[in-house]
Amino acid sequence: MPEGRRQETRRPIMAHISQTEFQHAIGLLAKEMGLQRLRDRFVHLNALVTRRKIASAESLADQLYMLSAGLRRQVPATYAFHHLWTECLNAKIGEDGEKTLEKLAEAVNACLGEKDTVIPEKAAELDAALAEYERTLSAATGPEMARMDMLMKAVPAVAEKLRAMPPPAATPEAPHAAT
């Protein structure tokens, strides 16, 4: 029975994002900050050791994905990515938006049972909660960044649902991003 106890004390296992999804996330960050500025931030946070310019967001993403083992390893590249992603999101969401999203996340979590599986009777409720969460987050960050953030925070059962949903509609570039 020690194995059962060990499972009870484990943290929830988050879904892993694919290399393509990670490339998309880095692309979104590069669109927000600019590619070279993003690379400089990763260098400053000790995620990268070279100061050479990066040719594309995809090459930066590939390098970081390998260094962090797809964000599974606890290394500077993983910490730096999460720091920059959270910083970018929090700047868009704000404190009030964060509180709203926490309440909506509680509704999503209420539909999950043991071992973070979807409770069959609450599947429709989960779909509605996910749609509301994504709508609220999309209003602040845009649909692509909202979906990516949801994927990175989701447990495997919810990530599977998110991946099965149609891709979010791309929105025109926000006025603050144009320079």
C-alpha positions as CSV (number, residue, x, y, z in Angstrom):
1,M,0.0,0.0,0.0
2,P,2.9,2.5,0.2
3,E,2.4,3.0,-3.5
4,G,-1.2,4.2,-3.0
5,R,0.0,6.7,-0.4
6,R,2.7,8.0,-2.7
7,Q,0.1,8.7,-5.4
8,E,-2.1,10.6,-3.0
9,T,0.7,13.1,-2.2
10,R,1.7,13.7,-5.8
11,R,1.0,17.0,-7.4
12,P,-1.4,17.0,-10.4
13,I,0.4,16.0,-13.6
14,M,0.2,18.7,-16.1
15,A,-0.1,17.9,-19.8
16,H,3.0,18.2,-21.9
17,I,3.1,20.5,-24.8
18,S,4.5,19.3,-28.1
19,Q,7.4,20.9,-29.9
20,T,5.0,22.5,-32.4
21,E,2.9,23.9,-29.6
22,F,6.1,25.2,-27.9
23,Q,7.2,26.8,-31.2
24,H,3.8,28.5,-31.4
25,A,4.2,29.8,-27.8
26,I,7.7,31.2,-28.5
27,G,6.3,32.8,-31.7
28,L,3.6,34.5,-29.7
29,L,6.1,35.8,-27.2
30,A,8.3,37.0,-30.1
31,K,5.4,38.8,-31.6
32,E,4.8,40.6,-28.3
33,M,8.4,41.5,-27.5
34,G,10.4,41.2,-30.7
35,L,12.6,38.2,-31.5
36,Q,16.0,39.7,-30.5
37,R,14.6,41.3,-27.3
38,L,13.1,37.9,-26.4
39,R,16.4,36.2,-26.9
40,D,18.1,38.9,-24.8
41,R,15.7,38.2,-22.0
42,F,16.4,34.5,-22.2
43,V,20.2,35.2,-22.0
44,H,19.6,37.6,-19.1
45,L,17.7,34.8,-17.2
46,N,20.5,32.3,-17.9
47,A,18.4,30.2,-20.2
48,L,20.8,30.7,-23.1
49,V,24.6,31.1,-23.0
50,T,25.2,32.5,-26.4
51,R,24.6,36.1,-27.4
52,R,24.5,35.3,-31.1
53,K,21.4,36.6,-32.9
54,I,18.6,34.1,-33.5
55,A,17.5,33.6,-37.1
56,S,13.8,32.8,-36.3
57,A,11.4,32.2,-33.5
58,E,11.4,28.5,-34.6
59,S,15.1,28.1,-34.1
60,L,14.9,29.8,-30.6
61,A,12.0,27.5,-29.7
62,D,13.9,24.4,-30.9
63,Q,16.9,25.3,-28.8
64,L,14.8,26.1,-25.7
65,Y,12.7,22.9,-26.2
66,M,15.8,20.8,-26.2
67,L,17.4,22.5,-23.2
68,S,14.2,22.2,-21.1
69,A,13.2,18.8,-22.5
70,G,9.8,20.3,-23.5
71,L,9.5,22.2,-20.2
72,R,9.7,18.9,-18.2
73,R,13.2,19.5,-16.7
74,Q,13.8,22.0,-13.9
75,V,16.5,24.0,-15.6
76,P,17.0,27.7,-16.2
77,A,15.4,27.5,-19.7
78,T,12.1,26.2,-18.2
79,Y,12.1,28.8,-15.4
80,A,12.9,31.6,-17.9
81,F,10.1,30.5,-20.3
82,H,7.5,30.4,-17.5
83,H,8.7,33.7,-16.1
84,L,8.4,35.5,-19.5
85,W,5.1,33.9,-20.4
86,T,3.6,34.8,-17.0
87,E,5.0,38.3,-17.2
88,C,3.5,38.8,-20.7
89,L,0.1,37.4,-19.6
90,N,-0.1,39.3,-16.3
91,A,0.6,42.6,-18.1
92,K,-2.4,42.0,-20.3
93,I,-4.8,40.5,-17.7
94,G,-4.2,42.6,-14.6
95,E,-5.0,41.8,-11.1
96,D,-8.8,41.9,-11.5
97,G,-8.7,39.7,-14.5
98,E,-6.5,37.2,-12.6
99,K,-9.2,37.0,-9.8
100,T,-11.9,36.4,-12.4
101,L,-9.9,33.7,-14.1
102,E,-9.2,32.0,-10.7
103,K,-13.0,31.7,-10.2
104,L,-13.5,30.4,-13.6
105,A,-10.7,27.8,-13.1
106,E,-12.5,26.6,-10.0
107,A,-15.5,25.8,-12.2
108,V,-13.3,23.8,-14.5
109,N,-11.6,22.0,-11.6
110,A,-15.1,21.1,-10.1
111,C,-15.7,19.0,-13.1
112,L,-12.6,16.8,-12.5
113,G,-12.5,13.8,-10.3
114,E,-9.8,11.6,-8.8
115,K,-6.5,11.6,-10.7
116,D,-7.7,14.7,-12.6
117,T,-10.1,12.8,-14.9
118,V,-13.3,14.3,-16.3
119,I,-16.3,13.3,-14.3
120,P,-18.6,11.8,-17.0
121,E,-21.8,13.5,-15.6
122,K,-20.1,16.9,-15.7
123,A,-18.7,16.7,-19.2
124,A,-21.2,19.3,-20.6
125,E,-20.5,21.5,-17.6
126,L,-16.7,21.2,-18.2
127,D,-17.2,22.2,-21.9
128,A,-19.2,25.3,-20.8
129,A,-16.6,26.2,-18.1
130,L,-13.7,25.9,-20.6
131,A,-15.5,28.0,-23.1
132,E,-16.2,30.7,-20.6
133,Y,-12.6,30.6,-19.3
134,E,-11.3,30.9,-22.9
135,R,-13.6,33.7,-23.8
136,T,-12.6,35.7,-20.8
137,L,-8.9,35.1,-21.3
138,S,-9.2,35.8,-25.0
139,A,-10.7,39.2,-24.4
140,A,-7.5,40.2,-22.6
141,T,-4.8,38.3,-24.5
142,G,-6.2,37.3,-27.8
143,P,-7.5,33.8,-28.8
144,E,-4.1,32.2,-29.7
145,M,-2.4,33.2,-26.5
146,A,-5.4,32.2,-24.4
147,R,-5.6,28.7,-25.9
148,M,-1.8,28.2,-25.5
149,D,-2.0,29.3,-21.8
150,M,-4.9,27.0,-21.2
151,L,-2.9,24.1,-22.8
152,M,0.1,24.7,-20.6
153,K,-2.0,24.8,-17.4
154,A,-4.2,21.9,-18.2
155,V,-4.2,18.4,-16.8
156,P,-4.0,15.7,-19.6
157,A,-7.7,15.1,-19.8
158,V,-8.5,18.8,-20.3
159,A,-5.6,19.3,-22.7
160,E,-7.0,16.5,-24.8
161,K,-10.4,18.3,-24.9
162,L,-8.7,21.6,-25.8
163,R,-6.7,20.0,-28.6
164,A,-9.9,18.4,-30.0
165,M,-11.6,21.8,-30.1
166,P,-11.3,23.9,-33.3
167,P,-8.3,26.3,-33.3
168,P,-9.1,29.7,-32.0
169,A,-9.8,32.4,-34.6
170,A,-6.8,34.6,-35.2
171,T,-7.5,38.3,-34.4
172,P,-5.9,41.3,-36.1
173,E,-2.8,42.5,-34.5
174,A,-3.5,44.6,-31.4
175,P,-2.9,48.4,-31.7
176,H,-0.3,48.4,-28.9
177,A,1.8,45.8,-30.6
178,A,2.2,47.8,-33.8
179,T,5.1,50.2,-33.8
